[in-house]
Amino acid sequence: MEQTVLEARGLTMRYHKTLALDGLDLALPQGKIVGLLGPNGSGKTTLMKLTAGLLTPTGGEIQVCGQKISPVTKALVSYLPDKSYFSSKQKISQLLDTFQDFYPDFDRERAENMLGALNISLDARLGSLSKGNQEKVQLVVVMSRRARLYLLDEPIGGVDPAARDYILNTIITNYDPQATVVISTHLIGDVERVLDEFVFINQGKVLRQGAADQVREETGKSLDELFREVFKCLPNC
């Protein structure tokens, strides 16, 4: 039986006078790569932070693998934020040490093998690397955990096409089929080839959700084309 990895019911989040999530309902099954797609300010990052346990919702609830957000669910979620929280002065080996100390499910051998394939020295400091390689290192450590849910916020933003290809291939080949990967991005044309499902989100609500292949079969349009069509018709987009 297919398990629901992430479920939100009536999820609401307000920052002072700004309503970031407005009674959002969502269920995501295991074993899928899901695109969380929407314009800036639609609530994507807020949803990821709530799921990762970094924020507390104003209302509603969210569960990971059937459990409310807690230290238990935090151990099941591997989160890549849209901005790095690593020190540029850290050596790559120190980054791996940190992840090994904090996360029992961290596979150091896997991380070292991927970094070796990239010719990135463990003695190099993060700040000495190109932006593309810094993005790759951050993704490598996040994807080297044996998590049930991976949350990747804009993992291909700001890097060149070659780096994007590497990052997407890393995502495809380095997650457990029993896990779920959620990718937040505005670069839909680049990422849609790896997506099993998509979620369109706007103004804190889910507008549409479904299988990526089904969209192409039923409409004859790419996911990128459908996104442009749906959001062109909406106000405030």
N, C-alpha and C positions, 0 to 999 in steps of 0.2 A: 504494500500500500504506500502511495506517494505521501511523504510527510511535508507539512507546511513548515518552512524554515523561518519565515518572517510573516507576522500578521499584525496589522494595525487596525484598531476599531475606534472610530470617532476621534482620531488623534488630532489634538489641537495644541498649537504652540503660539504664544503671544510674547513679543518683545515690546514691552511698554505699550505703545499705541499701534504697533504693527502686528498684524495677524499673519504669521508665517505659514502655519498649517491650520486648515479650517475643517475640522471633522473628517479627516482623511481616513478612508477605508482601503486596505490593501492586503492581499495574501500572495506570497511567493512560494512556489514549491522547491523542493531540493533538486539538485542536479541540473540547474539551469544557469545560463549566463544571461542576465537581464539588463537592458538598457533603461536607466532612469533619465528620461529626456524631458526637457522643458527650458523655457527662457530663463535668463538671469532673474533671481528673486522669486522663483516659482515655489521654492521650499525644498529643493533637492538636498542641499547641504544640511539643512535643519533636520530632515528626516534621517539622514545618515548619522548625525551626531546623537539624536535621540536613540537610535538603534544601538549605537556603540556605548550608550550609557554616559555620554558626556553632558547631556542636558536632561532636565526633568520636564515632562510635558505639562502644559497648563490644564489639559483635560484629555479624556479618553485613555486608551492603553495600547501598549505595544508588547509583543512577545517574540522571543527567539526560541525556536524548537519547543514551543509550547510552554515556555517559562517567562514570567515577567522579568523585566530588566533588573539585573542584580549582579553581584560578583560572579555568579555561576554563568550567566549569559555573556558577560564580558570575556570570559575564557573561551567562548565559542566564536567570537567575532574578531576578525582581523581587519583593521581599519587603516586606509591610506587617505589622509586628509588632503585638501586641495593646496595646502601650504605646508612646507616641511617644518617639522618640529625638532629636527636633528641639528646639532651644532656643527657648523662648517669646520671647526677645529678638530673634530673627532676623526680618528683613524677608522677605516672601514672595519678593521678587526675589533675596535672598541664598540662599534655599532652592533656587530654580531654578538659580542659579549653581553651587551645590554639586553638584546632580545632573548638570548639564551637564559639570562638570569630571570627575566620577567615572565617568559612564556614556556611552560613545560612542553608544549607541542611544537616548539621551534626546531626545525630540521637544519642544523648548522651545516652538515655535509652537503645538503642540497644547495644551500645559499652559496657555499664556497665553490661548488662546481659551476654554478651559473655565473658567478663573478669571474671565475677563471676563464670561462668561455668568452667573456667580454674583455679579457686582458686587463681587468681592473685589479690592481695590487691591493692586498689586505693592509699594507703599510701606508697606502695613500690616504691623505686627509680629504674629507668630503669636499671641502671648499676648493681643493686643487683640481677637481674634475670639471669637465664641461657640464653645462646645464642638462644636456641630454643624458650624460652618464650619471649625474646626480639623481635624475628621475628614475633611471634604471636601477640604481642601487636601492633606492627607497622601495621600489616595487618588488625587487628580489627579496628583501627581508620580510615584507608583508606577505608575499606569496609563499614564503618558505615555512610559514606556520601551517599546521594541520588543522585548520579551522573548519567550522561548519558553514560560516557565512563570511564572505569577503566583501567589504565595502570600499570601493575605489572611486574617490571623488576627483574627477577630471584628471585621470592618469596619463592622458596623452596631450593635455593642453600645454602649449608653449614649446614643444619639441619638434624636431624636423621629421619628415615622412619616414626616413629610415628608422629613427628611434621609435616612432609610432608602431611600425611593423614589428620591431623586436618586442615592444611592450605587449602588444596584442597577442603575439605568438607565445609569450611567456604566460600570459593569463590562460590561454587555451590549454597549454600543456602541463601546467603546474597546479591544478586544483583537483581535489578528490571529486569523482562523479557523484558522491553523496552530498557534496557541498553546493552552495549557491554563490554566484558572483554577481554583485550589483555594480554596474558601471554608470556613473553620472558623467555626462558629457554634452557639449553642444556640437561636437564634430561627428555628427551622425553618419555622414557619408564614409568616414574612415572606420567607424567602429561597427557598423551594422552587419558586416560579414561574419562577425563572431557571435552575434546575438541570437539566442533562442527565443527570447520574449522581450517585450518592450512595455514600458509604462510612460504614458504622456501625463505630465503633471503641470498644473498652472494655478497660480494664486492659492496654493495650499490644498488643492484637491486633485484627485485622479480623474483625468478626462477620458482616457481610453487605455485599455490594456489588452494584450493578446500575443499570439505567436507571430514572430517576424515572417516566417515562411508563408503563413496563412494570408498575411497582408499582401504579399507579392502575388500569390495565387489568385486571390479574390479580386484585387483591384488592378493588378498589372503595374503597380507603382512600387518604387523602392520605399523603404521606411523614411528615408530623407525626404522624398517627394511628398509622402503623406504628412510628415511633420510640418513641412512648409505650407501645405494646403490647410491643415487644421489650425495652425497658429496664425496664419494670415487673416483668417476669418474672425479671430478673437480680439476683443478690445484689450488695450494695455499691453500689447505684444509688439 
